[in-house]
Amino acid sequence: MANITDLVSLYDSGLRLTHYAAKLKSIRGDVLATGASIWEIYPSLLKTELRHEIHRVLGGGSAIRVDLRQSPNEVPWSALIFGAGDGIGIVELRGTEHSEQIAAQIQEHVLLIHQAAHDALTGLQNRRRFSDRLQQALSEVERSKGKTALLQIDLDNFKSVNDTLGHGTGDTLLQLAADRIRNALEDGESAYRYAGDEFAVIQSGKEQPGSAERVAESLVDALKAPFVINGMSLFVGASIGIAFGPEHGAESEELMKAADIALYAAKRAGRGCARVFNRSMLLLIEQRENLRRNLRMALERHELFLEYQPLFRPRSSVMGFEALLRWKHPEIGVIPPSVFIPIAEADGLMDDIGHWVLEEACRQAMTWPSSLTLAVNLSPAQFLSGSLTDTVAQVIDSSNIQPDRLELEITETVLLEKTVDNLDTLNTLNVLGVRISLDDFGTYYSSLAYLKNFPFDTLKIDQYFISDLETDPKSQAIVRSIIGLAHGLGISVTAEGVETAGQVRWLMEQGCDCLQGNYLGRSMGTEATYDFIRRSQTQPDVREREDRAL
């Protein structure tokens, strides 16, 4: 600064002077004092529109050129304002031709610096700048005994937009999301594109936790509004994890891990919300990681096993069984499928596990009477490998089971991802002769287009509608409509979660084809299933229960 010939001054995040060129001091005099406000040195920048532009640059925006003249008759005098470190820099440009040459050179240099520190797509500061700024903020907090807030932001459902509408639409969505994030911030808050559809906000010099929770709420609200691209309304939303330094981490990596754990908790809470890190979240993550490691060995250790829940045709005995996967951990005991199956799906284990389930279930079914059917659930993750049809064909061949005894159950989420490919897979399975059931019908993203595009053999009504069937007219209307719709399309209907005699009676009156639930028969191990089959052939329990229901 002592030797530089350019008229440069540098300002911190509070817009107070930190450094200046000696040549500038000789021109501006005493007004140029360390710690002075930018508004004292350049009062013409106090105009509302210029203040807004300066804060935009301070937040990571591109450089701007400002005319400093009080009237058009004055000698040309302007300033180039650009991001510098955690604050901004100003280069005064005086004169005409020579000034313009200097301006062009400086502007090119500033542009290169800006590109190195900013994401090319969204214009937000990039990951490299994020890492530097977070560590700097934590160092400042250590000295001031305050708090730095880190908000990790992840767009919900962005992958489905990218996959179905293309990367061009995905890029536009990211740009619009970045604008909304930028517009939701105030002084002392800076936004970054961390990676892919992940963003971050660093907040310094604020009262916590209130300030971080306020901006998180603003961001959730801003990002859940529809994005209109090419006339199409797209909905994504955002999940946010919040952590505070140094309370949750004095080093940047530690704080980022805490915010990421909080983000995971927000996703588990249903997405579209924010969560603040606490130590219990870390315990849950550690338990999950332990389960993940053990699940990889569960197949080899023979810890996975199957139970079978009977399926009944009204006014007759058992017509078949649904195979239900279980895991008996040697230390924890039986772990619910709702806990370990999402882990298996996320870790790419469902191909191996699904193959084992299908093979083991078919092997067991071959010891039953040939009139009994077998239903096996397929995970959406199994459709991604591209080998599902080969697996099913191989198991049918190796077990010698008749294909029409096998019913594969899928959920509607299968039809949301790569719809054309998945429909092709279902059609191939149909050609093999197996039956296809649409499970949990009536929940999630039910669409009549599914029923038109693929000839399902069975619709399974979700237990959500069965649980209050005796008392809720709305559930009755929905179930009655599903049964009528399915029968009109030549599709069989199974009611899940049948728990009372009243539900049995009502469903039989409506002509439901198949009943399943604990009132009629709970899930059983292999030996208990054999005993149940023997008893049902000589003493059809279901008929007795149906008679009592009527």
C-alpha positions as CSV (number, residue, x, y, z in Angstrom):
1,M,0.0,0.0,0.0
2,A,2.9,2.3,0.6
3,N,4.2,1.9,-3.0
4,I,1.1,1.2,-5.0
5,T,0.2,3.9,-7.5
6,D,-3.5,3.0,-7.8
7,L,-6.0,4.9,-5.5
8,V,-7.0,1.8,-3.5
9,S,-8.8,1.5,-0.1
10,L,-10.0,-1.7,1.6
11,Y,-12.9,-2.1,4.0
12,D,-13.9,-4.9,6.4
13,S,-17.3,-6.7,6.7
14,G,-18.6,-3.7,8.7
15,L,-17.5,-1.4,5.9
16,R,-14.8,0.4,8.0
17,L,-11.5,1.3,6.5
18,T,-8.6,-1.1,7.2
19,H,-5.9,-0.3,4.5
20,Y,-5.3,2.4,2.0
21,A,-2.7,3.4,-0.6
22,A,-0.3,6.2,0.4
23,K,-1.1,8.0,-2.8
24,L,-4.8,8.1,-2.0
25,K,-4.0,9.5,1.5
26,S,-2.1,12.4,-0.1
27,I,-5.2,13.3,-2.2
28,R,-8.0,12.7,0.4
29,G,-6.2,13.9,3.5
30,D,-7.5,13.3,7.1
31,V,-10.8,11.9,6.0
32,L,-8.9,8.7,5.2
33,A,-8.4,7.3,8.7
34,T,-8.3,3.6,9.7
35,G,-11.6,2.6,11.2
36,A,-13.6,5.4,9.4
37,S,-16.9,4.4,7.8
38,I,-17.1,4.0,4.1
39,W,-20.0,6.5,4.2
40,E,-17.7,9.1,5.8
41,I,-15.1,8.7,3.1
42,Y,-17.6,8.5,0.2
43,P,-20.8,10.2,1.3
44,S,-22.2,10.0,-2.3
45,L,-22.5,6.2,-1.8
46,L,-25.2,6.9,0.8
47,K,-27.9,6.9,-1.9
48,T,-30.3,4.1,-1.3
49,E,-29.8,2.3,-4.6
50,L,-26.0,2.5,-4.2
51,R,-26.1,1.2,-0.6
52,H,-28.1,-1.8,-1.8
53,E,-25.5,-2.4,-4.6
54,I,-22.6,-2.2,-2.1
55,H,-24.2,-4.7,0.2
56,R,-24.8,-7.0,-2.8
57,V,-21.0,-6.8,-3.5
58,L,-20.3,-7.4,0.1
59,G,-22.5,-10.5,0.0
60,G,-20.4,-12.0,-2.8
61,G,-21.9,-10.1,-5.8
62,S,-19.9,-9.0,-8.9
63,A,-18.0,-5.7,-9.0
64,I,-19.8,-2.4,-9.8
65,R,-18.6,0.9,-11.3
66,V,-20.0,4.0,-9.6
67,D,-19.9,7.6,-10.8
68,L,-18.7,9.8,-7.9
69,R,-19.2,13.2,-9.6
70,Q,-21.6,15.7,-8.0
71,S,-22.4,17.1,-11.5
72,P,-21.8,16.1,-15.1
73,N,-19.5,19.1,-15.6
74,E,-16.8,17.9,-13.2
75,V,-13.7,16.0,-14.2
76,P,-14.5,12.3,-14.7
77,W,-14.3,10.7,-11.3
78,S,-15.6,7.1,-10.6
79,A,-14.9,4.2,-8.4
80,L,-14.7,0.4,-9.0
81,I,-16.2,-1.4,-6.0
82,F,-15.3,-5.1,-5.7
83,G,-15.3,-7.9,-3.1
84,A,-12.0,-8.2,-1.2
85,G,-11.4,-10.7,1.5
86,D,-14.3,-10.5,3.9
87,G,-15.2,-7.0,2.9
88,I,-14.9,-4.8,-0.2
89,G,-12.2,-2.8,-2.0
90,I,-12.5,0.5,-3.8
91,V,-10.3,1.9,-6.6
92,E,-10.8,5.5,-7.5
93,L,-10.5,6.4,-11.2
94,R,-9.7,10.0,-12.1
95,G,-9.2,11.6,-15.5
96,T,-10.1,10.4,-19.0
97,E,-8.2,8.2,-21.3
98,H,-5.5,6.9,-18.9
99,S,-8.2,6.4,-16.3
100,E,-10.2,4.2,-18.6
101,Q,-7.2,2.0,-19.4
102,I,-6.5,1.5,-15.7
103,A,-10.2,0.8,-15.2
104,A,-10.2,-1.9,-17.9
105,Q,-7.1,-3.5,-16.4
106,I,-8.4,-3.5,-12.9
107,Q,-11.8,-4.7,-13.9
108,E,-10.3,-7.7,-15.7
109,H,-8.2,-8.5,-12.7
110,V,-11.2,-8.2,-10.3
111,L,-13.3,-10.4,-12.6
112,L,-10.6,-13.1,-12.4
113,I,-10.5,-12.9,-8.7
114,H,-14.4,-13.0,-8.6
115,Q,-14.5,-16.1,-10.8
116,A,-11.9,-17.9,-8.6
117,A,-14.1,-17.3,-5.5
118,H,-17.6,-17.7,-6.9
119,D,-19.7,-20.4,-8.4
120,A,-20.1,-19.9,-12.2
121,L,-23.7,-21.0,-12.3
122,T,-25.4,-19.2,-9.4
123,G,-23.0,-16.4,-8.7
124,L,-22.8,-17.3,-5.0
125,Q,-19.5,-17.7,-3.3
126,N,-18.0,-21.1,-3.9
127,R,-16.9,-24.0,-1.6
128,R,-13.3,-22.7,-1.5
129,R,-14.4,-19.3,-0.3
130,F,-16.9,-20.9,2.1
131,S,-14.1,-22.9,3.8
132,D,-11.9,-19.8,4.2
133,R,-14.7,-17.6,5.5
134,L,-16.0,-20.2,8.0
135,Q,-12.6,-20.7,9.6
136,Q,-12.1,-16.9,9.7
137,A,-15.6,-16.5,11.4
138,L,-14.7,-19.1,14.0
139,S,-11.4,-17.4,14.7
140,E,-13.2,-14.0,15.2
141,V,-15.8,-15.7,17.5
142,E,-13.1,-17.1,19.7
143,R,-11.7,-13.6,20.3
144,S,-15.2,-12.0,20.8
145,K,-16.8,-14.8,22.8
146,G,-19.8,-14.6,20.5
147,K,-21.3,-17.2,18.2
148,T,-21.1,-18.1,14.5
149,A,-24.1,-19.8,13.0
150,L,-23.7,-22.3,10.1
151,L,-26.8,-23.2,8.1
152,Q,-26.5,-26.2,5.7
153,I,-29.3,-26.1,3.1
154,D,-30.3,-29.0,0.9
155,L,-33.0,-28.7,-1.8
156,D,-35.7,-31.4,-1.4
157,N,-36.7,-33.4,-4.5
158,F,-34.2,-31.7,-6.7
159,K,-32.9,-35.0,-8.1
160,S,-36.3,-35.9,-9.5
161,V,-36.5,-32.5,-11.4
162,N,-33.0,-33.0,-12.8
163,D,-33.8,-36.6,-13.9
164,T,-37.2,-36.0,-15.4
165,L,-36.8,-32.5,-16.9
166,G,-33.1,-32.5,-17.7
167,H,-30.0,-30.7,-16.5
168,G,-30.9,-27.4,-18.2
169,T,-34.1,-27.1,-16.1
170,G,-32.1,-28.2,-13.1
171,D,-29.5,-25.5,-13.6
172,T,-32.2,-22.8,-14.0
173,L,-33.8,-24.1,-10.8
174,L,-30.5,-23.8,-9.0
175,Q,-30.1,-20.2,-10.2
176,L,-33.6,-19.2,-9.0
177,A,-33.0,-20.9,-5.7
178,A,-29.7,-19.1,-5.2
179,D,-31.5,-15.7,-5.9
180,R,-34.1,-16.6,-3.2
181,I,-31.4,-17.5,-0.7
182,R,-29.5,-14.3,-1.5
183,N,-32.6,-12.1,-1.1
184,A,-33.5,-13.7,2.3
185,L,-30.3,-12.6,3.9
186,E,-29.4,-9.5,5.9
187,D,-26.2,-7.7,6.9
188,G,-23.7,-10.1,8.5
189,E,-25.1,-13.1,6.5
190,S,-23.4,-14.6,3.5
191,A,-24.5,-17.4,1.2
192,Y,-22.4,-20.1,-0.6
193,R,-23.1,-22.9,-3.1
194,Y,-21.5,-25.8,-1.4
195,A,-22.0,-28.6,-3.9
196,G,-24.7,-29.7,-6.3
197,D,-28.0,-28.7,-4.8
198,E,-26.4,-28.0,-1.4
199,F,-26.0,-24.4,-0.1
200,A,-24.7,-22.8,3.1
201,V,-25.2,-19.6,5.0
202,I,-22.7,-18.2,7.5
203,Q,-24.1,-15.8,10.0
204,S,-21.8,-13.6,12.2
205,G,-22.4,-10.9,14.9
206,K,-26.0,-11.9,15.6
207,E,-28.0,-12.9,18.7
208,Q,-28.3,-16.7,18.7
209,P,-30.1,-19.0,18.4
210,G,-32.9,-16.6,17.4
211,S,-31.2,-15.0,14.4
212,A,-30.3,-18.4,12.8
213,E,-33.8,-19.7,13.4
214,R,-35.3,-16.6,11.8
215,V,-33.3,-16.8,8.6
216,A,-33.9,-20.6,8.4
217,E,-37.6,-20.0,8.6
218,S,-37.4,-17.3,5.9
219,L,-35.4,-19.7,3.7
220,V,-37.8,-22.6,4.1
221,D,-40.7,-20.3,3.3
222,A,-38.9,-18.8,0.3
223,L,-37.9,-22.2,-1.2
224,K,-41.2,-23.9,-0.8
225,A,-43.0,-21.5,-3.1
226,P,-43.3,-22.8,-6.7
227,F,-40.5,-22.2,-9.2
228,V,-42.0,-21.3,-12.6
229,I,-39.7,-22.5,-15.4
230,N,-40.9,-22.6,-19.1
231,G,-44.4,-22.1,-17.9
232,M,-44.2,-25.1,-15.6
233,S,-44.6,-24.8,-11.8
234,L,-42.0,-26.9,-9.9
235,F,-42.0,-27.6,-6.2
236,V,-38.9,-28.6,-4.3
237,G,-38.6,-27.0,-0.9
238,A,-35.6,-27.2,1.4
239,S,-34.3,-28.9,4.6
240,I,-31.9,-27.0,6.8
241,G,-29.4,-28.0,9.5
242,I,-28.2,-25.4,12.0
243,A,-25.1,-25.5,14.1
244,F,-23.3,-22.9,16.3
245,G,-19.6,-22.3,16.7
246,P,-17.8,-22.8,19.0
247,E,-20.5,-24.5,20.9
248,H,-20.9,-27.3,18.4
249,G,-17.5,-27.1,16.9
250,A,-14.5,-24.8,17.2
251,E,-13.0,-26.0,13.9
252,S,-14.7,-25.7,10.5
253,E,-14.8,-29.4,9.8
254,E,-16.3,-30.1,13.2
255,L,-19.0,-27.4,12.8
256,M,-19.8,-28.6,9.3
257,K,-20.3,-32.2,10.6
258,A,-22.7,-30.9,13.3
259,A,-24.7,-28.9,10.7
260,D,-24.8,-31.9,8.4
261,I,-26.2,-34.1,11.2
262,A,-28.9,-31.5,12.0
263,L,-29.7,-31.4,8.2
264,Y,-30.1,-35.2,8.3
265,A,-32.5,-34.8,11.3
266,A,-34.5,-32.3,9.3
267,K,-34.9,-34.7,6.4
268,R,-36.0,-37.5,8.8
269,A,-38.5,-35.1,10.3
270,G,-40.3,-35.0,6.9
271,R,-38.2,-32.4,5.0
272,G,-39.2,-28.8,4.4
273,C,-38.1,-27.8,7.9
274,A,-35.0,-26.7,9.9
275,R,-33.4,-28.4,12.9
276,V,-30.7,-27.2,15.3
277,F,-28.0,-29.7,16.2
278,N,-28.0,-31.3,19.6
279,R,-25.9,-34.2,21.1
280,S,-28.7,-36.7,20.9
281,M,-28.7,-36.4,17.1
282,L,-25.0,-37.4,17.2
283,L,-25.9,-40.5,19.2
284,L,-28.6,-41.5,16.7
285,I,-26.1,-41.1,13.9
286,E,-23.6,-43.2,15.7
287,Q,-26.2,-45.9,16.3
288,R,-27.2,-45.7,12.6
289,E,-23.6,-46.1,11.5
290,N,-23.2,-49.1,13.7
291,L,-26.4,-50.6,12.2
292,R,-25.0,-49.9,8.7
293,R,-21.8,-51.7,9.4
294,N,-23.6,-54.7,10.9
295,L,-26.2,-54.8,8.2
296,R,-23.5,-55.5,5.6
297,M,-22.7,-58.7,7.5
298,A,-26.2,-59.7,8.4
299,L,-26.8,-61.9,5.3
300,E,-23.5,-63.7,5.8
301,R,-24.2,-64.3,9.5
302,H,-27.8,-65.6,8.7
303,E,-29.3,-62.8,10.8
304,L,-32.0,-62.0,8.3
305,F,-35.1,-64.2,8.2
306,L,-38.6,-64.2,6.8
307,E,-42.0,-64.3,8.4
308,Y,-45.2,-65.0,6.5
309,Q,-48.6,-63.3,7.0
310,P,-51.6,-65.1,5.6
311,L,-53.9,-63.6,2.9
312,F,-57.5,-64.6,3.0
313,R,-60.2,-64.8,0.3
314,P,-63.6,-64.0,2.0
315,R,-65.7,-67.1,2.8
316,S,-62.8,-69.4,2.1
317,S,-59.6,-70.5,3.8
318,V,-56.1,-69.0,3.4
319,M,-55.2,-68.3,-0.2
320,G,-51.5,-67.4,0.3
321,F,-48.9,-65.6,2.3
322,E,-46.9,-62.3,2.1
323,A,-43.2,-62.7,2.9
324,L,-42.0,-60.2,5.4
325,L,-38.3,-59.5,6.0
326,R,-36.9,-59.4,9.5
327,W,-33.5,-58.8,11.1
328,K,-32.5,-60.3,14.4
329,H,-29.4,-58.4,15.6
330,P,-27.3,-60.5,18.0
331,E,-27.1,-57.7,20.5
332,I,-30.1,-55.5,19.9
333,G,-32.7,-58.1,19.0
334,V,-35.3,-57.8,16.3
335,I,-34.9,-54.6,14.4
336,P,-38.0,-53.2,12.5
337,P,-37.9,-53.2,8.7
338,S,-38.8,-49.5,8.8
339,V,-35.3,-48.9,10.4
340,F,-33.0,-51.1,8.4
341,I,-34.5,-51.2,4.9
342,P,-33.9,-47.4,4.3
343,I,-30.3,-48.0,5.3
344,A,-30.0,-51.0,2.9
345,E,-31.5,-48.9,0.1
346,A,-29.2,-46.0,0.7
347,D,-26.1,-48.2,0.8
348,G,-27.0,-50.2,-2.3
349,L,-27.6,-53.4,-0.4
350,M,-31.1,-54.1,-1.6
351,D,-30.1,-56.0,-4.7
352,D,-28.4,-58.7,-2.6
353,I,-31.0,-58.7,0.1
354,G,-33.9,-58.6,-2.3
355,H,-32.4,-61.6,-4.2
356,W,-32.1,-63.6,-1.0
357,V,-35.6,-62.7,0.1
358,L,-37.1,-63.8,-3.3
359,E,-35.0,-67.0,-3.4
360,E,-35.8,-68.0,0.2
361,A,-39.5,-67.2,0.0
362,C,-39.9,-69.2,-3.2
363,R,-38.0,-72.1,-1.7
364,Q,-40.3,-72.1,1.3
365,A,-43.4,-71.7,-0.9
366,M,-42.5,-74.9,-2.8
367,T,-43.1,-76.8,0.5
368,W,-46.7,-75.5,0.6
369,P,-49.8,-76.8,-1.2
370,S,-49.6,-75.6,-4.9
371,S,-52.8,-73.7,-4.5
372,L,-51.2,-71.1,-2.1
373,T,-49.8,-67.9,-3.5
374,L,-46.7,-66.0,-2.4
375,A,-46.4,-62.2,-2.3
376,V,-42.9,-60.6,-2.1
377,N,-42.2,-56.9,-1.7
378,L,-39.8,-55.2,-4.1
379,S,-37.9,-52.1,-3.1
380,P,-37.7,-49.1,-5.5
381,A,-33.9,-49.5,-5.2
382,Q,-34.1,-52.9,-6.9
383,F,-35.3,-51.2,-10.1
384,L,-32.2,-49.1,-10.4
385,S,-29.8,-51.9,-11.0
386,G,-31.3,-53.0,-14.3
387,S,-31.0,-56.7,-13.3
388,L,-34.3,-57.2,-11.6
389,T,-36.0,-59.1,-14.4
390,D,-33.0,-61.5,-14.7
391,T,-33.1,-62.1,-11.0
392,V,-36.8,-63.0,-11.0
393,A,-36.4,-65.2,-14.0
394,Q,-33.4,-67.0,-12.4
395,V,-35.2,-67.6,-9.1
396,I,-38.4,-68.9,-10.9
397,D,-36.2,-71.4,-12.8
398,S,-34.1,-72.5,-9.9
399,S,-37.0,-72.9,-7.5
400,N,-39.4,-74.4,-10.1
401,I,-42.3,-72.3,-8.7
402,Q,-45.2,-71.7,-11.1
403,P,-44.9,-68.0,-12.1
404,D,-48.6,-67.4,-11.5
405,R,-48.2,-68.3,-7.8
406,L,-45.8,-65.4,-7.3
407,E,-47.0,-61.9,-6.8
408,L,-44.5,-59.0,-6.7
409,E,-45.6,-56.0,-4.7
410,I,-44.4,-52.5,-5.6
411,T,-45.2,-49.1,-4.2
412,E,-46.1,-46.0,-6.2
413,T,-42.7,-44.5,-5.6
414,V,-41.3,-47.0,-8.1
415,L,-43.3,-45.2,-10.8
416,L,-42.0,-41.8,-9.9
417,E,-38.4,-42.5,-10.7
418,K,-37.4,-43.1,-14.4
419,T,-41.1,-43.9,-15.2
420,V,-40.6,-45.3,-18.7
421,D,-37.8,-47.7,-17.7
422,N,-39.7,-49.0,-14.7
423,L,-42.8,-49.6,-16.7
424,D,-40.7,-51.6,-19.2
425,T,-39.4,-53.6,-16.3
426,L,-42.9,-54.3,-15.0
427,N,-44.1,-55.3,-18.5
428,T,-41.2,-57.8,-18.8
429,L,-42.1,-59.2,-15.3
430,N,-45.6,-59.5,-16.6
431,V,-44.4,-61.5,-19.6
432,L,-42.7,-63.9,-17.2
433,G,-46.1,-64.8,-15.9
434,V,-45.8,-63.3,-12.4
435,R,-48.6,-61.2,-10.9
436,I,-47.9,-57.5,-10.0
437,S,-49.5,-55.8,-7.1
438,L,-49.6,-52.0,-6.4
439,D,-49.1,-51.7,-2.7
440,D,-50.3,-48.9,-0.4
441,F,-52.7,-47.6,-3.0
442,G,-54.4,-44.4,-2.0
443,T,-51.3,-42.8,-0.4
444,Y,-48.3,-40.8,-1.7
445,Y,-48.7,-39.9,-5.3
446,S,-51.7,-42.0,-6.5
447,S,-52.4,-41.5,-10.2
448,L,-55.0,-43.1,-12.4
449,A,-52.4,-42.9,-15.2
450,Y,-50.5,-45.8,-13.5
451,L,-53.6,-48.0,-13.8
452,K,-54.0,-47.1,-17.4
453,N,-50.4,-47.6,-18.4
454,F,-49.8,-50.9,-16.7
455,P,-52.2,-53.9,-16.2
456,F,-51.8,-54.5,-12.4
457,D,-53.3,-57.7,-11.1
458,T,-53.9,-56.4,-7.6
459,L,-54.4,-53.1,-5.7
460,K,-53.6,-53.2,-2.0
461,I,-55.6,-50.5,0.0
462,D,-53.3,-49.0,2.6
463,Q,-54.2,-49.6,6.2
464,Y,-54.5,-45.9,6.8
465,F,-58.0,-46.1,5.2
466,I,-58.9,-49.4,6.9
467,S,-58.1,-48.3,10.4
468,D,-61.1,-46.1,10.9
469,L,-63.4,-47.7,8.3
470,E,-66.2,-48.4,10.8
471,T,-66.5,-44.8,11.9
472,D,-65.3,-42.4,9.1
473,P,-67.6,-41.9,6.1
474,K,-64.7,-40.4,4.1
475,S,-62.6,-43.6,4.5
476,Q,-65.7,-45.6,3.6
477,A,-66.2,-43.5,0.4
478,I,-62.6,-43.8,-0.6
479,V,-62.4,-47.6,-0.1
480,R,-65.7,-48.2,-1.8
481,S,-64.5,-46.1,-4.8
482,I,-61.2,-48.0,-5.0
483,I,-62.9,-51.3,-5.0
484,G,-65.3,-50.2,-7.7
485,L,-62.6,-48.7,-9.8
486,A,-60.4,-51.8,-9.5
487,H,-63.2,-54.2,-10.4
488,G,-64.1,-52.0,-13.3
489,L,-60.6,-52.5,-14.6
490,G,-60.5,-56.2,-13.9
491,I,-58.1,-55.8,-11.0
492,S,-58.3,-57.7,-7.7
493,V,-58.4,-55.7,-4.4
494,T,-56.6,-56.6,-1.1
495,A,-57.3,-54.7,2.1
496,E,-54.3,-54.4,4.5
497,G,-54.4,-53.9,8.2
498,V,-57.7,-55.6,9.0
499,E,-58.0,-55.5,12.8
500,T,-61.6,-55.9,13.7
501,A,-64.7,-58.0,13.0
502,G,-66.5,-54.8,11.9
503,Q,-63.9,-54.1,9.2
504,V,-64.2,-57.7,8.0
505,R,-67.9,-57.4,7.7
506,W,-67.9,-54.0,5.9
507,L,-65.2,-55.1,3.4
508,M,-67.0,-58.4,2.6
509,E,-70.2,-56.5,2.0
510,Q,-68.3,-54.3,-0.5
511,G,-67.0,-57.3,-2.4
512,C,-63.3,-56.9,-1.4
513,D,-61.4,-59.8,-2.9
514,C,-58.7,-60.4,-0.2
515,L,-58.2,-59.6,3.4
516,Q,-55.0,-59.3,5.4
517,G,-54.4,-58.2,9.0
518,N,-53.7,-59.3,12.5
519,Y,-57.4,-60.0,13.3
520,L,-57.3,-62.9,10.7
521,G,-53.7,-64.0,11.1
522,R,-50.4,-62.5,12.3
523,S,-47.0,-62.9,10.7
524,M,-45.4,-66.2,11.6
525,G,-42.1,-67.9,11.3
526,T,-41.5,-70.9,8.9
527,E,-42.5,-73.7,11.3
528,A,-45.6,-71.8,12.5
529,T,-46.6,-71.2,8.9
530,Y,-46.5,-74.9,8.2
531,D,-48.7,-75.5,11.3
532,F,-51.1,-72.8,10.2
533,I,-51.5,-74.3,6.7
534,R,-52.2,-77.7,8.3
535,R,-54.8,-76.2,10.6
536,S,-56.4,-74.1,7.9
537,Q,-57.0,-77.2,5.7
538,T,-58.8,-79.0,8.5
539,Q,-60.2,-76.1,10.5
540,P,-60.6,-72.9,8.4
541,D,-60.3,-70.3,11.2
542,V,-61.0,-67.5,8.8
543,R,-64.4,-68.8,7.9
544,E,-65.3,-69.0,11.6
545,R,-64.1,-65.4,12.2
546,E,-66.0,-64.2,9.1
547,D,-69.1,-65.9,10.3
548,R,-68.8,-64.2,13.7
549,A,-68.2,-60.9,11.9
550,L,-71.5,-61.4,10.0
